[in-house]
Amino acid sequence: MSELNFEQIRKTDEKYWRLLEIERGYCRKHAEQIHELAYKLYKFGCNSNHVLHHTCCDFTLLEKIYRNYTCGMHEKRSTET
């Protein structure tokens, strides 16, 4: 979400904006722990021998699809200019 969108939400729905502010503050305060847990989850998902592997997303596939998507977006921008 861009800052512009965030400000637009503030103007149109202050109660929702306050909730987003609280959530954003929590994420900033706990960023290191969030990153650590996300990395652990990523490692579970990438290790087919891990006992929790079956409960995770297929991160390898998601990354492949992401790379194809971003490459396609880059090519689209190149042809538009």
C-alpha positions in Angstrom: 0.0 0.0 0.0 1.4 3.3 -1.0 1.5 6.3 1.3 -0.9 8.1 -1.0 -3.4 5.3 -0.6 -2.9 5.3 3.1 -3.6 9.0 3.3 -6.7 8.5 1.1 -8.0 5.9 3.6 -7.3 8.4 6.4 -9.6 10.9 4.7 -12.4 8.5 3.9 -12.5 6.0 6.8 -10.7 7.2 9.9 -11.6 4.2 12.0 -10.1 1.8 9.5 -7.1 4.1 9.2 -6.5 3.9 13.0 -6.6 0.1 12.8 -4.1 0.1 10.0 -1.9 2.5 12.0 -2.0 0.2 15.0 -1.1 -2.8 12.8 1.7 -1.0 11.0 3.1 0.0 14.4 3.0 -3.5 15.6 4.8 -4.8 12.5 7.5 -2.1 12.8 8.0 -2.9 16.5 8.3 -6.6 15.9 9.9 -6.6 12.4 12.9 -8.7 13.5 10.8 -11.4 15.0 8.5 -11.4 12.0 11.4 -11.8 9.7 12.9 -14.6 11.8 9.7 -16.6 11.9 9.1 -16.0 8.2 12.5 -17.3 7.4 11.9 -20.5 9.5 8.7 -21.1 7.7 10.4 -20.6 4.4 13.0 -23.2 5.3 10.3 -25.7 6.3 8.6 -25.1 3.0 11.8 -25.6 1.0 12.9 -28.7 2.8 10.9 -31.7 1.7 12.4 -33.8 4.5 11.1 -31.5 7.2 8.1 -32.8 9.3 6.1 -29.6 8.6 6.9 -29.4 4.9 3.4 -30.7 3.9 1.8 -27.7 5.8 3.7 -25.0 3.9 3.3 -23.3 0.5 5.5 -24.5 -2.3 7.8 -21.6 -2.0 10.0 -22.8 -4.9 7.1 -22.8 -7.2 5.9 -19.4 -6.0 9.3 -17.9 -6.6 9.4 -19.4 -10.1 6.0 -17.9 -10.9 7.1 -14.6 -9.4 10.2 -14.5 -11.5 8.2 -15.2 -14.7 5.7 -12.6 -13.8 8.2 -9.9 -13.0 10.2 -10.7 -16.2 7.0 -10.4 -18.2 6.2 -7.1 -16.6 9.7 -5.8 -17.4 9.3 -6.9 -21.0 5.9 -5.3 -21.2 7.3 -2.0 -20.0 10.2 -2.2 -22.5 7.8 -2.6 -25.4 5.6 0.3 -24.2 8.4 2.9 -24.3 
